[in-house]
C-alpha cells in the first residue's frame, strides 16, 4: 500500500482529509465520479478553506509554503474547467511555462504524486473492506486480504484468486473480481467451484467433475457451501420466480442444469427416520437437504432397533437416498431383510435355550 507523506506539513495534512474522504465515497458509491460538478465544487470549497485557515501565518515551513502555492494552482485549474477549450489550452501552456521559469514545476508534480499515492492507498483499503464484506455474504469467511491488496495496487481491470476453504476441503474455488468502468470501485463478480480429485482418482485416471461457474449478478445466488455441494454431485434447491428448482452438475456445462422440484418432505417421510417425527429436527433436516448437504440420521425399526446412516438427495433427483459415512449406498430393503433374518435366528436361539435337556444324551429335546 502506498505510504503517506510524513506529516510535518499542516497544509498537506488538511488537503489530504478531503482526498481520503472523496476516495472512500467513490469506492462505496460506485455511481459517483471524480470529476462530476458536485465533487469539483467540494474540492474547490475545501481548498479555499485550507488557504483561509493558514492565511497571514508567518511561521509556515518551506514545505507548507510549497503546498500553499500548489493549492492556489489547483484552485485555478479547477475554475478553468468551465472556460472554452481554446482558453483552457492557452492558459495551461502559459501556466506550464511560468511554473518552469519560477522553478515551481517540480513542486506541482510532487504534490500530484503524493495525492495520487494517498488516493491509491485509500482506494485499496476501502476496496479490501468492501470486497471482504461481499465475500463473507457469499459464505467465504477466510478473506484473502493480502492477496487482494497486492492485486488492487496494480489497478487491474479484472483479476482472479485461487481460494481454499477449510470448511470445504474437497472443493477448490477460483474467485473473480472486476473493476467498474470509470470508477474506483471493484466488485465480486462470481466464482468457480471444482471438486478436488483424490490421489486414487489420479492414479485410476478417473474423470473428475468440471469447474462450475457461479455468478453473483445473474440468476439465483449460491453460497460457497451450496456450490461445494453441487461440485461434489449433490443437487441444491432454489426458488426462481416462485418455482422450486433443483440445480445440479451435469458433467458438461459450467453452469450445470436445473429441473423442477419434487416433494422432498414426502420422500424423506417414507423412510423410518427418527428426525422426521419432531417438527424442529424435521425442519432443520429438510433445510440442510435443500442446500445440498448430507446429514446423519437415526433409522428406527420394530422392537426399538436403531441404526445410523446418512441421508442426502439423490444425484438423479429420484428422491432422497441413504448411504454410509464413506458414501456407499445403504440398501434399506436389503438391510431390513437381513435384520429380519437375524431377528428370526436370534429368536430361534433363545427358544432352543428354553427346551428341556434329555438326560441320556444330554441334548435338548425336540418338540
Secondary structure, 3 states (H helix, E strand, C coil): CCCCCCCCCHHHHHHHHHHHHHHHHHHHCCCCCCCCHHHHHHHHHHHHHHHHHCCCCCCCCHHHHHHHHHHHHHHHHHHHCCCCHHHHHHHHHHHHHHHHHCCCHHHHHHHHHHHHHHHHHHHHHHHHHHHHHHHHHCCCCCCCHHHHHHHHCCCCCEEEEEEECHHHCCEEEEEEEEECCCCCCEEEEEEEEEECCCHHHHHHCCCCCCCEEEECCCCCCCCHHHHHHHHCCCCEEEEECCEEEEEECCCCCCCCEEEECCCHHHHHHCCCEHHHHCHHHHHHHHHHHHCCCCEEEEEECHHHCEEEEEEEECCCCCCEEEECCCCCECCHHHHHHHHHHHHHHHHHHHHHHCCCECCCCCCECCC
